[in-house]
Amino acid sequence: MSPRTTAPFRLEPLTAQHRVDEFSSGDAAIDAFLRASALAEQSMGLSSVTVALDPSADNGVVGYFTLSPLSIRIDPRILATLGLAAVPYPSVGGYLLGRLGVQRHYQRRGIGQALVAVAIAQARQGRTGTGGVFIAVDPKDDSLVGWYERLGFVRLGLQTRRVVMRL
């Protein structure tokens, strides 16, 4: 998953000092979340929000993603998809890559793919301290399901868009 861009972006947890009002991905819900809800949700401990900043553009927000804890009820399909034998619990824990957005004029440069790679790395790092065997995404449409599948995620079934990757 090497990004197709060589720009040296800096990654940081979201703070009140980041200029999020100028962020525009072309998706109103993704933009509104970053502007109005992301910092509050992070402060409540509901998710972590990581922003990518462009030092060459006055540290403007280039993209962001959120990670949250998630538990999935165990069934044979989940076990098979995650490559797990039977587990002694009714559910298994992991992480949800909840939101992902890239500033409109930075799109199609591999930044989204790079942010997914960073999210996976953060989930793997969290796993060593707290547990969690997967990272999941609930893509908004079928074209995004395919995009995540190309990154190594596996769709849980035809009746859902949820995709998962074993950590």
C-alpha positions, 0 to 999 in steps of 0.5 A, a space after each residue: 500500500 505505498 502511496 502514489 504521492 511523495 508529499 511530506 505530510 505530517 500526521 497529528 491527533 486533531 486539536 482545536 488549533 487545526 484549521 478544519 473550517 477550510 476542509 472540503 472533500 466534496 462529501 458534505 457529511 465527511 466535511 461537516 463531521 470534521 468541522 462540527 463533531 470530530 473534536 467533541 467525539 474525540 474529547 469524549 473518547 468515542 474515537 480518535 481523529 488523525 489529521 494529515 497536514 501539508 507543511 508546504 501549505 501552511 499546515 492545512 488539513 489534507 485529510 483525516 480519519 477516525 478510529 473507534 473501538 468496535 465489537 462484532 458478534 461471533 458467527 461462522 462467517 466472521 470466524 472464517 473471514 478473520 481466519 479465526 478458530 472458535 473463540 470462547 467469547 460471544 463477540 470479538 473486538 477490533 477497530 472501526 475506521 469510521 470516517 475518511 476524507 481527503 481535501 478535494 484538490 489533494 484527491 487521486 494522489 494516493 493520500 486516501 490509501 496512505 491514510 488507510 495504511 496509517 489507520 491499520 498501523 494505529 489499530 495494530 499498535 493499539 491491539 498490542 496494548 488493548 486487544 482487537 483482531 480486526 479493522 472494519 469499514 462501512 463504506 458508503 457505496 459499492 464503489 468504495 467497497 471495491 476500493 477497500 477490497 483492493 486494499 486487502 479488506 474482505 466483504 462480510 457478505 452480499 447483504 452488507 457493505 462492511 469490510 474487514 481486515 485481520 490485524 
